[in-house]
Amino acid sequence: IRKSIEELIGKITSDQALRDRFTKDPVATVEELLGVELPEEHINQIVDGIKAKLSLDKLGLDKIGGLFKK
């Protein structure tokens, strides 16, 4: 699952349209990117992992950006 999350994060962060689609319908977007339908428990783990990583990335970027404005 961790490998899938890392691969998908790379795709989602590099494509704004894909990121927007993930924001609107994360389960369908992940299933489409993986090319398979997974059991709900597995897909939710992947979606939650991606959301957590994207949130951490945004938090880190915001803090770094704030340092340079001072």
C-alpha positions in Angstrom: 0.0 0.0 0.0 2.8 2.4 0.9 4.4 1.9 -2.6 1.0 2.7 -4.2 0.6 5.8 -2.1 4.0 7.1 -3.1 3.4 6.5 -6.8 0.0 8.1 -6.7 1.3 11.1 -4.8 3.9 11.7 -7.5 1.2 11.6 -10.2 -1.3 13.8 -8.3 1.1 16.5 -7.3 2.5 16.9 -10.8 -0.8 17.3 -12.5 -3.2 20.0 -11.3 -6.2 18.6 -13.1 -5.6 15.2 -11.5 -5.3 16.9 -8.1 -8.6 18.7 -8.6 -10.2 15.4 -9.6 -8.7 13.7 -6.5 -10.1 16.5 -4.3 -13.6 16.0 -5.8 -13.7 12.2 -5.9 -10.7 10.6 -4.3 -11.9 7.0 -4.5 -12.7 7.0 -8.2 -9.5 8.9 -9.0 -7.3 6.4 -7.2 -9.1 3.4 -8.7 -8.7 4.9 -12.2 -5.0 5.6 -11.6 -4.4 2.1 -10.2 -6.5 0.5 -13.0 -8.3 -1.8 -10.6 -11.1 -1.8 -8.2 -10.0 -2.6 -4.7 -12.0 -3.5 -1.6 -13.3 -0.5 0.2 -11.0 -1.0 3.2 -7.9 -1.0 1.0 -8.9 1.9 -1.2 -9.7 4.0 1.9 -6.3 3.3 3.3 -4.7 4.6 0.1 -6.9 7.6 -0.1 -6.3 8.5 3.6 -2.5 8.1 3.1 -2.5 10.4 0.0 -4.6 13.0 1.8 -2.3 12.9 4.8 0.8 13.3 2.7 -0.7 16.2 0.6 -1.7 17.9 3.9 1.8 17.6 5.3 3.3 18.8 2.1 1.1 21.9 2.1 1.8 22.6 5.7 5.5 22.4 5.1 5.4 24.6 2.1 3.3 27.2 3.9 5.8 27.4 6.8 8.8 27.6 4.5 7.2 30.3 2.4 6.4 32.3 5.5 10.1 32.3 6.6 11.2 34.0 3.4 8.6 36.8 3.6 10.1 38.1 6.9 
